[in-house]
């Protein structure tokens, strides 16, 4: 089974990489390799890798910084756009399962 994992550098991503079972072909990406806000890059990686599963553990990590309503609105927008980029790419691919694991 081939799995694409986003958010490899975060706490959840690191835990998922460390606990990946035998037999799983894990392609784990961090923001440096895949910017989830870049819809074209998301489509490209899914089309190239053709994973069976996508685990989206990518998240905004500067949680101490939000202090205003506009910042919270921006955070929600970022979470939704991250998911949208991956889901949009699924329409051109064959992966079976998408999981979003918010860490906020």
Residue pairs with C-beta under 8 A, 6 or more apart in sequence:
1 23
1 24
1 25
1 52
1 53
2 24
2 25
2 27
2 49
2 50
2 51
2 52
2 53
3 20
3 24
3 25
3 26
3 27
3 51
3 52
3 53
3 54
3 55
4 27
4 29
4 45
4 46
4 49
4 51
4 53
4 54
4 55
4 95
5 13
5 16
5 17
5 26
5 27
5 28
5 29
5 54
5 55
5 57
6 13
6 29
6 34
6 36
6 54
6 55
6 56
6 57
6 58
6 82
6 86
7 13
7 29
7 30
7 56
7 57
7 58
7 59
8 14
8 17
8 28
8 29
8 30
8 57
9 30
9 31
9 32
10 57
10 58
10 59
10 61
10 103
11 103
12 57
12 59
12 101
12 103
13 28
13 30
13 57
13 58
16 28
16 55
16 57
17 26
17 28
20 26
27 49
27 51
29 45
31 58
34 41
34 42
34 45
35 41
36 42
36 56
36 58
36 81
36 82
36 85
36 86
37 78
37 81
37 82
37 85
38 85
39 84
39 85
39 88
39 89
41 85
42 85
42 86
42 88
42 89
43 85
43 88
43 89
43 92
45 89
46 54
46 86
46 89
46 90
46 92
46 93
46 95
47 89
47 92
47 93
50 93
50 94
50 95
51 93
51 95
52 95
52 96
52 97
53 95
53 96
53 97
53 98
53 99
54 86
54 90
54 95
54 97
54 98
54 99
55 99
55 101
56 82
56 83
56 86
56 98
56 99
56 100
56 101
57 101
57 103
58 82
59 79
59 82
59 102
59 103
59 104
60 75
60 78
60 79
60 104
61 103
63 104
65 71
66 72
66 75
75 104
79 102
79 104
83 100
86 98
87 98
90 98
